[in-house]
Amino acid sequence: MTTPRYKRVMLKLSGEVLMGDQQFGIDPPFVAKLALEVKAARDSGLEICLVIGGGNIFRGMAGAAAGMDRAQADYMGMLATVMNALAMQNALEQAGVHTRVQSAIQMDQVCEPVIRRRAERHLEKGRVVIFAAGVGSPYFTTDSGAALRAAEMGCDALFKGTSVDGVYDSDPKTNPRAVRYDSISFDRVLNDNLKVMDAAAIALCRDNAIPIVVFNIREEGNLARVLVGEGTATTVGG
Protein backbone atom coordinates (compact mmCIF):
# COMPACT_ATOMS: atom_id res chain seq x y z
CA MET A 1 0.00 0.00 0.00
CA THR A 2 1.15 3.53 -0.78
CA THR A 3 2.54 5.51 2.16
CA PRO A 4 -0.29 7.60 3.66
CA ARG A 5 -0.18 11.36 3.18
CA TYR A 6 -1.30 11.85 6.76
CA LYS A 7 -0.10 10.62 10.14
CA ARG A 8 -3.17 11.19 12.31
CA VAL A 9 -6.71 11.54 11.00
CA MET A 10 -10.25 11.96 12.26
CA LEU A 11 -12.85 9.74 10.61
CA LYS A 12 -16.44 10.98 10.92
CA LEU A 13 -19.23 8.53 10.12
CA SER A 14 -22.94 9.22 10.17
CA GLY A 15 -24.98 6.93 12.37
CA GLU A 16 -27.04 5.97 9.33
CA VAL A 17 -23.98 4.24 7.85
CA LEU A 18 -24.18 1.62 10.62
CA MET A 19 -27.70 0.65 9.49
CA GLY A 20 -26.37 -1.11 6.39
CA ASP A 21 -29.46 -1.96 4.34
CA GLN A 22 -31.76 -1.82 7.36
CA GLN A 23 -34.29 0.94 8.06
CA PHE A 24 -32.93 1.71 11.54
CA GLY A 25 -30.62 0.43 14.25
CA ILE A 26 -27.27 -1.33 13.86
CA ASP A 27 -26.42 -4.00 11.27
CA PRO A 28 -23.59 -6.03 12.88
CA PRO A 29 -22.33 -7.67 9.64
CA PHE A 30 -22.08 -4.27 7.94
CA VAL A 31 -20.35 -2.74 10.97
CA ALA A 32 -17.88 -5.64 10.84
CA LYS A 33 -17.08 -4.73 7.21
CA LEU A 34 -16.54 -1.11 8.21
CA ALA A 35 -14.23 -2.27 10.99
CA LEU A 36 -12.09 -4.12 8.46
CA GLU A 37 -11.83 -0.89 6.43
CA VAL A 38 -10.64 0.97 9.52
CA LYS A 39 -8.23 -1.86 10.35
CA ALA A 40 -6.70 -1.69 6.85
CA ALA A 41 -6.19 2.06 7.29
CA ARG A 42 -4.70 1.60 10.75
CA ASP A 43 -2.38 -1.13 9.46
CA SER A 44 -1.05 1.31 6.86
CA GLY A 45 0.50 3.30 9.71
CA LEU A 46 -2.21 5.87 10.39
CA GLU A 47 -3.29 6.97 13.85
CA ILE A 48 -7.08 7.01 13.71
CA CYS A 49 -9.70 8.87 15.73
CA LEU A 50 -13.37 8.12 15.11
CA VAL A 51 -16.62 9.99 15.70
CA ILE A 52 -19.94 8.33 14.86
CA GLY A 53 -23.31 10.06 14.75
CA GLY A 54 -26.46 8.66 16.35
CA GLY A 55 -29.09 9.19 13.66
CA ASN A 56 -29.69 5.48 13.16
CA ILE A 57 -31.03 5.32 16.73
CA PHE A 58 -32.18 8.82 17.71
CA ARG A 59 -31.65 12.26 16.24
CA GLY A 60 -31.99 15.17 18.66
CA MET A 61 -33.20 17.71 16.09
CA ALA A 62 -35.90 15.33 14.90
CA GLY A 63 -37.05 14.84 18.46
CA ALA A 64 -37.17 18.59 18.99
CA ALA A 65 -39.15 19.03 15.77
CA ALA A 66 -41.66 16.52 17.13
CA GLY A 67 -42.19 18.64 20.24
CA MET A 68 -39.51 17.46 22.66
CA ASP A 69 -37.36 19.90 24.58
CA ARG A 70 -34.31 20.45 22.36
CA ALA A 71 -31.73 20.03 25.13
CA GLN A 72 -33.36 16.81 26.36
CA ALA A 73 -33.57 15.45 22.83
CA ASP A 74 -29.92 16.28 22.18
CA TYR A 75 -28.83 14.42 25.31
CA MET A 76 -30.75 11.38 24.08
CA GLY A 77 -28.93 11.71 20.75
CA MET A 78 -25.60 11.79 22.59
CA LEU A 79 -26.45 8.50 24.30
CA ALA A 80 -27.21 7.03 20.87
CA THR A 81 -23.69 7.92 19.74
CA VAL A 82 -22.28 6.04 22.74
CA MET A 83 -24.21 2.93 21.68
CA ASN A 84 -22.79 3.22 18.16
CA ALA A 85 -19.29 3.77 19.52
CA LEU A 86 -19.53 0.60 21.61
CA ALA A 87 -20.81 -1.35 18.59
CA MET A 88 -17.87 -0.16 16.50
CA GLN A 89 -15.44 -0.87 19.33
CA ASN A 90 -16.73 -4.43 19.51
CA ALA A 91 -16.36 -4.91 15.75
CA LEU A 92 -12.85 -3.45 15.71
CA GLU A 93 -11.67 -5.59 18.61
CA GLN A 94 -13.11 -8.71 16.98
CA ALA A 95 -10.98 -7.74 13.97
CA GLY A 96 -7.93 -7.55 16.22
CA VAL A 97 -7.72 -3.76 16.59
CA HIS A 98 -7.25 -2.44 20.13
CA THR A 99 -9.82 0.32 20.62
CA ARG A 100 -10.83 2.77 23.32
CA VAL A 101 -14.10 4.71 23.60
CA GLN A 102 -13.98 8.12 25.29
CA SER A 103 -17.30 9.80 26.08
CA ALA A 104 -17.95 13.49 26.66
CA ILE A 105 -20.70 12.35 29.06
CA GLN A 106 -19.03 10.46 31.85
CA MET A 107 -20.12 6.82 32.18
CA ASP A 108 -17.20 5.00 33.75
CA GLN A 109 -18.74 1.53 33.62
CA VAL A 110 -18.73 1.38 29.82
CA CYS A 111 -16.04 3.79 28.58
CA GLU A 112 -13.42 6.36 29.51
CA PRO A 113 -14.04 10.09 29.93
CA VAL A 114 -12.54 12.34 27.26
CA ILE A 115 -8.96 13.01 28.39
CA ARG A 116 -6.77 14.41 25.63
CA ARG A 117 -3.42 13.20 26.92
CA ARG A 118 -4.77 9.71 27.52
CA ALA A 119 -6.24 9.66 24.01
CA GLU A 120 -2.88 10.72 22.58
CA ARG A 121 -1.19 7.89 24.44
CA HIS A 122 -3.70 5.40 23.03
CA LEU A 123 -3.00 6.62 19.50
CA GLU A 124 0.76 6.39 20.02
CA LYS A 125 0.27 2.75 21.06
CA GLY A 126 -1.61 2.00 17.84
CA ARG A 127 -5.08 1.98 19.33
CA VAL A 128 -8.11 3.48 17.60
CA VAL A 129 -9.88 6.09 19.75
CA ILE A 130 -13.63 6.57 19.33
CA PHE A 131 -14.98 9.84 20.72
CA ALA A 132 -18.65 9.58 21.74
CA ALA A 133 -21.39 11.92 23.01
CA GLY A 134 -20.42 14.83 20.80
CA VAL A 135 -19.06 17.78 22.75
CA GLY A 136 -21.09 16.85 25.82
CA SER A 137 -23.50 19.77 25.45
CA PRO A 138 -26.80 20.19 23.60
CA TYR A 139 -27.19 22.35 20.48
CA PHE A 140 -23.98 20.97 18.93
CA THR A 141 -23.94 18.29 16.25
CA THR A 142 -21.57 15.32 16.02
CA ASP A 143 -20.02 17.13 13.04
CA SER A 144 -18.99 19.87 15.46
CA GLY A 145 -17.80 17.19 17.86
CA ALA A 146 -15.64 15.64 15.16
CA ALA A 147 -14.16 19.02 14.19
CA LEU A 148 -13.46 19.85 17.84
CA ARG A 149 -11.75 16.51 18.56
CA ALA A 150 -9.78 16.75 15.30
CA ALA A 151 -8.42 20.13 16.39
CA GLU A 152 -7.85 18.99 19.95
CA MET A 153 -5.95 15.86 18.86
CA GLY A 154 -3.89 17.65 16.22
CA CYS A 155 -5.31 15.61 13.33
CA ASP A 156 -3.89 16.25 9.86
CA ALA A 157 -7.30 15.90 8.20
CA LEU A 158 -10.94 15.11 8.88
CA PHE A 159 -12.42 12.41 6.65
CA LYS A 160 -16.20 12.40 6.38
CA GLY A 161 -17.69 9.13 5.14
CA THR A 162 -21.08 9.62 3.46
CA SER A 163 -23.31 7.87 0.93
CA VAL A 164 -22.04 10.05 -1.96
CA ASP A 165 -18.56 10.32 -3.45
CA GLY A 166 -17.86 13.96 -2.64
CA VAL A 167 -19.29 17.48 -2.55
CA TYR A 168 -21.73 18.53 -5.29
CA ASP A 169 -23.23 21.87 -6.22
CA SER A 170 -26.67 20.35 -5.54
CA ASP A 171 -28.08 17.06 -4.27
CA PRO A 172 -26.94 14.34 -6.71
CA LYS A 173 -29.73 12.07 -5.46
CA THR A 174 -32.37 14.44 -6.80
CA ASN A 175 -30.46 16.28 -9.54
CA PRO A 176 -28.78 14.01 -12.14
CA ARG A 177 -26.89 17.03 -13.49
CA ALA A 178 -25.28 17.90 -10.18
CA VAL A 179 -21.58 18.76 -10.55
CA ARG A 180 -18.99 17.21 -8.23
CA TYR A 181 -16.01 19.23 -7.01
CA ASP A 182 -12.53 17.70 -6.70
CA SER A 183 -11.62 20.50 -4.31
CA ILE A 184 -13.42 23.51 -2.89
CA SER A 185 -12.68 26.23 -0.34
CA PHE A 186 -14.14 26.44 3.14
CA ASP A 187 -15.59 29.86 2.37
CA ARG A 188 -17.29 28.60 -0.81
CA VAL A 189 -18.91 25.76 1.13
CA LEU A 190 -20.18 28.21 3.75
CA ASN A 191 -21.30 30.88 1.29
CA ASP A 192 -23.10 28.40 -0.98
CA ASN A 193 -24.55 26.48 1.99
CA LEU A 194 -23.45 23.16 0.49
CA LYS A 195 -24.28 21.09 3.59
CA VAL A 196 -20.96 19.26 3.78
CA MET A 197 -21.07 19.58 7.56
CA ASP A 198 -22.76 22.15 9.77
CA ALA A 199 -21.40 25.68 9.61
CA ALA A 200 -19.79 25.56 13.05
CA ALA A 201 -17.80 22.45 12.11
CA ILE A 202 -16.68 23.97 8.78
CA ALA A 203 -15.57 27.18 10.49
CA LEU A 204 -13.67 25.27 13.19
CA CYS A 205 -11.80 23.24 10.58
CA ARG A 206 -11.08 26.38 8.56
CA ASP A 207 -9.74 28.25 11.58
CA ASN A 208 -7.45 25.35 12.48
CA ALA A 209 -6.36 24.58 8.89
CA ILE A 210 -7.78 21.03 8.99
CA PRO A 211 -8.82 19.88 5.49
CA ILE A 212 -12.09 17.95 5.19
CA VAL A 213 -12.15 15.01 2.79
CA VAL A 214 -15.65 13.86 1.77
CA PHE A 215 -15.95 10.37 0.29
CA ASN A 216 -18.30 7.41 -0.14
CA ILE A 217 -17.86 5.08 2.83
CA ARG A 218 -20.29 2.50 1.42
CA GLU A 219 -18.00 1.58 -1.48
CA GLU A 220 -15.94 -1.40 -0.35
CA GLY A 221 -12.25 -0.62 0.02
CA ASN A 222 -12.78 3.09 -0.57
CA LEU A 223 -11.70 4.28 2.86
CA ALA A 224 -8.23 2.79 2.56
CA ARG A 225 -7.85 4.17 -0.98
CA VAL A 226 -8.94 7.68 -0.05
CA LEU A 227 -6.70 7.79 3.00
CA VAL A 228 -3.64 7.28 0.78
CA GLY A 229 -4.75 9.89 -1.76
CA GLU A 230 -6.45 7.54 -4.22
CA GLY A 231 -10.13 6.93 -4.99
CA THR A 232 -12.81 9.55 -5.53
CA ALA A 233 -13.33 12.30 -2.96
CA THR A 234 -13.67 16.05 -2.53
CA THR A 235 -11.18 17.99 -0.44
CA VAL A 236 -12.47 21.07 1.37
CA GLY A 237 -9.67 23.44 2.39
CA GLY A 238 -7.92 26.70 1.74
Long-range contacts (C-beta under 8 A, 24 or more apart in sequence): 1-40, 1-44, 1-224, 1-228, 2-228, 2-229, 2-230, 3-44, 3-45, 3-228, 4-41, 4-44, 4-45, 4-46, 4-227, 4-228, 4-229, 5-156, 5-228, 5-229, 6-46, 6-155, 6-156, 6-157, 6-227, 7-45, 7-46, 7-47, 7-156, 8-46, 8-47, 8-48, 8-49, 8-123, 8-153, 8-154, 8-155, 8-156, 9-46, 9-47, 9-48, 9-49, 9-155, 9-156, 9-157, 9-158, 9-159, 9-227, 10-49, 10-50, 10-51, 10-146, 10-149, 10-150, 10-153, 10-155, 10-157, 10-158, 10-159, 10-210, 11-38, 11-41, 11-48, 11-49, 11-50, 11-51, 11-159, 11-161, 11-223, 12-50, 12-51, 12-52, 12-53, 12-142, 12-143, 12-146, 12-158, 12-159, 12-160, 12-161, 12-197, 13-50, 13-51, 13-52, 13-53, 13-161, 13-217, 14-52, 14-53, 14-55, 14-161, 14-162, 15-52, 15-53, 15-54, 15-55, 15-56, 15-57, 15-59, 15-80, 15-81, 15-84, 15-142, 16-53, 16-55, 16-56, 16-163, 17-52, 17-56, 17-161, 17-163, 17-217, 17-218, 18-52, 18-56, 18-84, 18-87, 18-88, 19-56, 24-56, 24-57, 25-56, 25-57, 26-56, 26-57, 26-83, 26-84, 26-87, 28-87, 28-91, 31-87, 31-88, 31-91, 32-91, 32-94, 32-95, 33-220, 34-88, 34-91, 34-217, 35-88, 35-91, 35-92, 35-94, 35-95, 35-97, 36-95, 37-217, 37-220, 37-221, 37-222, 37-223, 37-224, 38-92, 38-97, 38-128, 38-223, 39-92, 39-95, 39-96, 39-97, 40-221, 40-223, 40-224, 41-223, 41-224, 41-227, 42-97, 42-126, 42-128, 44-224, 44-227, 44-228, 46-227, 47-123, 47-124, 47-126, 48-123, 48-128, 48-129, 49-119, 49-123, 49-128, 49-129, 49-130, 49-131, 49-149, 49-150, 49-153, 49-155, 50-85, 50-88, 50-128, 50-129, 50-130, 50-131, 51-81, 51-130, 51-131, 51-132, 51-142, 51-145, 51-146, 51-149, 52-81, 52-84, 52-85, 52-88, 52-130, 52-132, 52-142, 53-81, 53-84, 53-141, 53-142, 54-78, 54-79, 54-80, 54-81, 54-83, 54-84, 54-142, 55-80, 56-80, 56-84, 57-83, 57-84, 60-138, 70-138, 70-139, 71-138, 71-139, 73-138, 74-134, 74-138, 74-139, 74-140, 75-105, 75-138, 77-134, 78-104, 78-105, 78-132, 78-133, 78-134, 78-136, 79-105, 79-133, 81-132, 81-133, 81-134, 81-142, 82-107, 82-110, 82-111, 82-132, 82-133, 84-132, 85-111, 85-130, 85-131, 85-132, 86-110, 86-111, 88-130, 89-130, 92-128, 97-127, 97-128, 98-125, 98-126, 98-127, 98-128, 99-127, 99-128, 99-129, 99-130, 100-127, 100-128, 100-129, 100-130, 101-129, 101-130, 101-132, 102-129, 102-130, 102-131, 102-132, 103-131, 103-132, 103-133, 104-131, 104-132, 104-133, 104-134, 104-135, 104-136, 104-145, 105-132, 105-133, 105-136, 114-149, 116-152, 116-153, 119-153, 120-153, 123-153, 129-153, 140-200, 141-197, 141-198, 141-200, 141-201, 143-197, 143-198, 143-200, 143-201, 144-198, 144-200, 144-201, 144-204, 146-197, 146-201, 147-197, 147-200, 147-201, 147-202, 147-204, 147-205, 147-210, 148-204, 150-205, 150-208, 150-210, 151-204, 151-205, 151-208, 151-210, 155-210, 156-210, 157-210, 157-211, 157-212, 157-213, 158-205, 158-210, 158-211, 158-212, 158-213, 159-212, 159-213, 159-215, 159-223, 159-226, 159-227, 160-196, 160-197, 160-212, 160-213, 160-214, 160-215, 161-215, 161-216, 161-217, 161-223, 162-214, 162-215, 162-216, 162-217, 163-216, 163-217, 163-218, 164-214, 164-216, 165-215, 165-216, 165-219, 165-232, 165-233, 166-214, 166-215, 166-216, 166-232, 166-233, 166-234, 167-194, 167-196, 167-214, 167-234, 167-236, 168-194, 169-194, 180-234, 181-234, 182-234, 182-235, 183-234, 183-235, 183-236, 183-237, 183-238, 184-234, 184-235, 184-236, 185-236, 185-237, 185-238, 186-236, 186-237, 186-238, 189-236, 196-236, 202-236, 205-236, 209-237, 211-235, 211-236, 211-237, 212-236, 212-237
